[in-house]
Amino acid sequence: MKRGFRVAYLNGTNTPEELKDKGYWGMAYNQAKFLKEGKEYVAKTKDLGLTTFAWTVNKPENMQALLELGVDYIITDYPK
């Protein structure tokens, strides 16, 4: 991976450890992955220094749940 770029992995198939080992800056996974795996998964990911993005979050109750899990960024179709 080239230095100077921040790259987040999108597919959702790699573990946080694999992403860290491969040099990724973060993970941009479907919200369902974070909601399924829970707070410990998000904390472990962040402990490894990875940034977390959840997509595509359009329901307020899912936004709240992801915020409570500690996800760094939420991607939505409805930013207001």
N, C-alpha and C positions, 0 to 999 in steps of 0.2 A: 504494500500500500504506500502511495506517495506521501511524503511529509508535506504539511502545509494545508492539507484538506481535512475537513471533518467528515467522516463517512459513518452513517448509521445503517445498519443492516435491516432490511425490510421483510424478508421472507417469513421469519418466525420459527425457523427450524433449528437454529443453533442455540446452544446453551450460552448463558452469560460468560462462562469460562472460555468457551470456544471463541466467542467474539473478542474477548480481551486478548487471547493468544494470537488472534489474527490481526490485531491492531485496529479494530473498529473503535470509533468514538462513542457510539451508542447503538441502541436497538429501537427500531420503529416497528412495533408489532401491533397486530389487531388487538383492540381492547379486550376481546374475549380471552386472549392468552394471559394478560395481566389479571383479569378478574378471576380466571380459573386458578392461576398459580398463587395469587395472594400476596400479602404484605411482605412475607419473608423473602419471596422471589424478587420483588422490587428492591428490597433492602440489600439483598445479596448482590444484585446487579449494580446498584449504586456504590456499594462497598468496593466493587472492582473498578470503580471510576468511570463506569459507563452511564451515559445519559439515556433516559427513557422517554419514548414518545408513544402515545396510544392513539390509534386511528380506528375507524372514523366514528367519533363519539358524538351522537346527535341527541341522545336522551339525557335530560338533566340528572336523573337518578344515577346513570352510569358515570356522568362527569363527576358527581359528588363521590361516588365509590372509588373512582380512580384517584381523585385528589386525596382521599383518606388513605389509599395505598401508598401514596408518595410519588406517583408518576410525575416526571418533570414537565412534560408538555402533552397537550391534548390537541389532536387534529380533528376539526369538525367542519361540517358543511354550513353550520349556523353560528358564526362567531358572536352574534349579538346575544 
